Amino acid sequence: VSQDTPTTDGRPRGSTAVELDSAYDYEKPFSENRKEGPRVELDPAPDEVFALDARRELLGFPVGYPIGVPASPLTASAVWIKALADQGFNVLTYKTVRDAPDGRPAFPPPNWIFVEELDEPLSPDSALAAIRVVGGSQTRPRDARAFSMANSFGIPSPPTAEWQSDVREALRFLRAGQVLIVSVAGNYEELRGQELVDDFVRVALHAETALGASPDRAAAIELNLSCPNTVSREGRGARPICENADDTYRIVNAVRGALAPATKLVIKLSFLERGRLAPVVEAVASHVDAIAGINTVQVSVKRPEGGPAFRGTLTDPDAERPAGLSGVAIRDLALDFVRSLAYLRRKREWDFDIIGIGGVMEPHDVRALMASGADAVQTATAAANNAQFPRVLWGDGHPEPTWEERLLQLVTAALEDPRWAFRTLEGLARDLRVGPDQVADLLHQHPEVARRSAMTDREGRALYTTPDRRISMRERLERARWILAH
Ligand SMILES: Cc1cc2nc3c(=O)[nH]c(=O)nc-3n(C[C@H](O)[C@H](O)[C@H](O)COP(=O)(O)O)c2cc1C
């Protein structure tokens, strides 16, 4: 494909690379990035980005606008968590850690690269195994809002005691309305069967301790059941655990049983089309508080000059490593996944939250996932290259109103309707298509939106009007009569 081939939407494709102010330093190893935090100086977001909407919840915790960053190198340490929390990312998932007394190193570099050409979403029906992915350390994107990346880190982890104290540190940096979830995984390279299940339980309990879970302090743990770029001891690419409903159930059931009842349990899945997703969700829906997804999509990446882009494992310097594809290429897979989850949740009346992840590059993508049923949205690839994303979202006039906010807007509109001076609860309920009790609750909780008149209608029902409507002579008389009568 030549560089000036138009994109399918007719936009001319830029032939030159764009400059990104990336927070992650792709030239440096993971360990250094983790220690040093973002490579760019970032002013904290302005106050309005943090505006707290006390009625919004995720996992039962109050949250601000539910935008966040999923488990990734951007959330691998307290320094990063602080930087992202200051930018207004409210739902932060600490990068997957393991139970490893001496820690686990990352795979040899490169670990994270841009890929060529994948600057449009792939169709969920495309044969993903067959897509050609080309990229190298020198590859740069041509469109700052539409690009894809591939990574292969191998889920490195600091020693258990070290990440536990770092998680405690990270908690100090959260503001009201921000949530920290800790992602964990068992050592699937070495362990199988019950041993792997036990390892998931162990690491989840270590995370629960680090988060200081107690009867009055709920913690949130995410099980990473979906990492696609794992390499078994023999060097072969392994499939994500979540593709197997039985394995998924065994792990989730054991972890749920071991954690304190108040601890929230999230599972992170990879893309599965609805037919394959349904049995997995069916197996665990009653045990989990949220389902997050999607993870990256497993691909093999070649360098532009030929040969594998990611080579060498901890035991075999020549092994070709599969990689995880992220960014705009996987956007429509994430949408499809969230729609399927929301459909299953509605159909079966389950009540887990949905954390939508994958290919979010622009405010529009956040709204699309929220409108498809997500209760929160996270972005890794966009956040890595534009850590000020929440500000962009805010500037775009984003926040999707909550259901209650929408009702309040409708009540206000109904009260301001010039056809009526006063409205009954029943009349408002009819307009809003909800029950009169719900309207009564809403007005009780938000006395600022309506003034209750001293008058009643002919049937003795309460009447409401806008708070700024002047008190009429009839109302005054009515009030005097009421005072005299009581
Ligand atoms: C460099 C990198 C490392 C990641 N590491 C993890 C991880 O440790 N655990 C996990 O559950 N997901 C991990 N992910 C997956 C992301 O959380 C996310 O699901 C995926 O990148 C898709 O979102 P995006 O398109 O916004 O990047 C990683 C992604 C990237 C790009």
The ligand as an SDF file (V2000), in Angstrom:
LIG
                    3D

 31 33  0  0  0  0  0  0  0  0999 V2000
    1.6860   -2.2670   26.6650 C   0  0  0  0  0  0  0  0  0  0  0  0
    0.4480   -2.9010   27.1940 C   0  0  0  0  0  0  0  0  0  0  0  0
    0.5150   -3.7120   28.3300 C   0  0  0  0  0  0  0  0  0  0  0  0
   -0.6440   -4.2870   28.8390 C   0  0  0  0  0  0  0  0  0  0  0  0
   -0.5920   -5.0300   29.9970 N   0  0  0  0  0  0  0  0  0  0  0  0
   -1.7350   -5.5630   30.4940 C   0  0  0  0  0  0  0  0  0  0  0  0
   -1.7300   -6.2640   31.7180 C   0  0  0  0  0  0  0  0  0  0  0  0
   -0.7130   -6.3840   32.4050 O   0  0  0  0  0  0  0  0  0  0  0  0
   -2.8970   -6.7920   32.1480 N   0  0  0  0  0  0  0  0  0  0  0  0
   -4.0730   -6.6560   31.4500 C   0  0  0  0  0  0  0  0  0  0  0  0
   -5.1080   -7.1450   31.8910 O   0  0  0  0  0  0  0  0  0  0  0  0
   -4.0890   -5.9770   30.2880 N   0  0  0  0  0  0  0  0  0  0  0  0
   -2.9610   -5.4360   29.8000 C   0  0  0  0  0  0  0  0  0  0  0  0
   -3.0050   -4.7240   28.6280 N   0  0  0  0  0  0  0  0  0  0  0  0
   -4.2680   -4.5810   27.8930 C   0  0  0  0  0  0  0  0  0  0  0  0
   -4.9510   -3.2590   28.1480 C   0  0  0  0  0  0  0  0  0  0  0  0
   -5.3780   -3.1900   29.4910 O   0  0  0  0  0  0  0  0  0  0  0  0
   -6.1830   -3.0760   27.2120 C   0  0  0  0  0  0  0  0  0  0  0  0
   -7.0810   -4.1150   27.4730 O   0  0  0  0  0  0  0  0  0  0  0  0
   -5.8140   -3.1000   25.7410 C   0  0  0  0  0  0  0  0  0  0  0  0
   -4.6190   -2.3950   25.5230 O   0  0  0  0  0  0  0  0  0  0  0  0
   -6.9010   -2.5150   24.8600 C   0  0  0  0  0  0  0  0  0  0  0  0
   -7.1230   -1.1590   25.1380 O   0  0  0  0  0  0  0  0  0  0  0  0
   -6.5250    0.0430   24.2300 P   0  0  0  0  0  0  0  0  0  0  0  0
   -6.8980   -0.2300   22.8160 O   0  0  0  0  0  0  0  0  0  0  0  0
   -7.1370    1.2570   24.8240 O   0  0  0  0  0  0  0  0  0  0  0  0
   -5.0480    0.0170   24.4380 O   0  0  0  0  0  0  0  0  0  0  0  0
   -1.8600   -4.1120   28.1460 C   0  0  0  0  0  0  0  0  0  0  0  0
   -1.8980   -3.2970   27.0150 C   0  0  0  0  0  0  0  0  0  0  0  0
   -0.7870   -2.6880   26.5420 C   0  0  0  0  0  0  0  0  0  0  0  0
   -0.8930   -1.7800   25.3440 C   0  0  0  0  0  0  0  0  0  0  0  0
  1  2  1  0
  2  3  1  0
  2 30  2  0
  3  4  2  0
  4  5  1  0
  4 28  1  0
  5  6  2  0
  6  7  1  0
  6 13  1  0
  7  8  2  0
  7  9  1  0
  9 10  1  0
 10 11  2  0
 10 12  1  0
 12 13  2  0
 13 14  1  0
 14 15  1  0
 14 28  1  0
 15 16  1  0
 16 17  1  0
 16 18  1  0
 18 19  1  0
 18 20  1  0
 20 21  1  0
 20 22  1  0
 22 23  1  0
 23 24  1  0
 24 25  2  0
 24 26  1  0
 24 27  1  0
 28 29  2  0
 29 30  1  0
 30 31  1  0
M  END
$$$$
